[in-house]
Amino acid sequence: MRVIVNIGSGNMAHALMKGVSAPAAGTASCEIKIFFTDIDSIKAHAAANSLNGEVLNSNIEGVKKGDFIFLAVKPQVLPQVLEEITPAVRERCSTGYPVFVSMAAGWSIKKIQQAIGVNIKGCGNIPVVRIMPNTPSLIGKGMIAMASSPEVPAEKITEIEKILSAAGIVNRMDEHYMDAITGLSGSGPAFVFMFIEALADGGVLAGLPKDKALVYAAQTVLGAAAMVLETGKHPAELKDMVTSPAGTTIAGLAALEEGAFRSTVIKAVEAAWKRAAELSEPSG
């Protein structure tokens, strides 16, 4: 039996665990046991109950018990958590470290290993997998980047990939891309939500009821994204398919160009990427 312990029981931890016993995870439910720890016991019990899991009394108990430890707390809370669990990690030197899976923005694999600081002679560094999921993971439509330290065995990487697959597409990437992925995929949904809102507002300006405009805007974005993924065509080619000479679409595109739409979106991703890089810098 595999034991997965989630330190933290927020929405993302819950989303990533939803697929553990699902067919897409590739593992029968009897083979995996899910546990949660959280300072908010009510939230932890709610997450556990919904996934047929259990709640542990402490993070230390979780580290002693787990095969995979998902670090599902906010980045600013992670230092205290790592300091707290270090003695328990040290105790597992002789029996084998668990694999730590972190989704904390700005926390590199090396930074996590150094924070725990249990590179005990004969045991080596702890195995760490770093992931960057985005909020569509909450409905199984996420994009999840994954990088791992050399200490993580190949079979464990495959297992984690299967665990995460029900939450969306899992893509293995070199860790040095993580800040860029955070800026694009991690922050990107917020940019898209803003675009959908603006698109719907345009429909309202043109006379559509607000509720109808929002549905049309959201489905238009969903369909357009699916066309990019399913046809394999470049977005520019798909754009040209909609654009007729002297037609409505080219008039709208001209307005977007006048407002520096593409440049503004590029700058938004750049700003998010740079902020992610700042958070990744060593503290102190």
C-alpha positions, 0 to 999 in steps of 0.5 A: 500500500502507498501512503500519501500525506498532504500537509495542507488541505486547501483546494489544490491539494484536494483537486490533486488527490481527487484522481488517486482512486480514479481509473485515470490514476492507474492505481486501484483505490485499495492500494493507496491511502490518503491522509491530510494534516492542517492547522484548520482541522475542520478543513482537513476533515472535510477534505478527508471525508470527501476522498475517503481519507483520514486526518493525522494529528501532526505534520511529524506523524505524516512524515513518519507515515508517508511514502509521498509527502505533498507540501500543499501549504502557502510559500510563506508558511513552508519554512516553518513546516520544513523546520518542524518536520526536519527531525522526523525526516532525519529519523527516516534516514536508515529506512528510506526517505519519503518523496516530497512533492512541493507546489510552492511558488518560488521554492526550488528543489535545492531550496527545499533540500537546504531548508530541511538540511538532512543530507546525512552521511550515507543517506544523501539529499531528500528526494523532491518533486516540484510541481506547478499546477494551475487552477483549472486542475480544480475541475480536471482541466489543469496544466501541471509542470513537473520537475524532480531531483536526481534522488527520485527513482524513475518508478516514483516519478511515473507513479506521481505522474499517474496520481496527478493525471486526473487533475489535468495534463502532466508535463515533465520539464527541466526545473529551470523553466519553472519560473517561466511556467509560473508566469504563463500557466500558473498566472495565466488563468487569471489573465484569461478570466479577465479577458472573458470578463472583458469579452462579455462586457463587450457583448453587453455593450452591444446589447446582450443580456449579461448572463448570456454574454458571459456564456457566449464569451466563456464558450468562445474561449473554450472552443478556440483553445480546443481548436489550437490543441486539437488541430495543431495549427498555429493560432495565427492560422486559425485567426486568419480563418475567421478574418474576412476582408473588410469584415467584422473580425478584422475591424475588431482585431484592428481595435485590439492592435490599437490597444497594444493587446498582444504586447500587453499580454506578453508584458503580463506574462513577463511581469509574473515570470519576473516576480516568480524569479524574485521569489525563487531567489535565496532569502537573506 
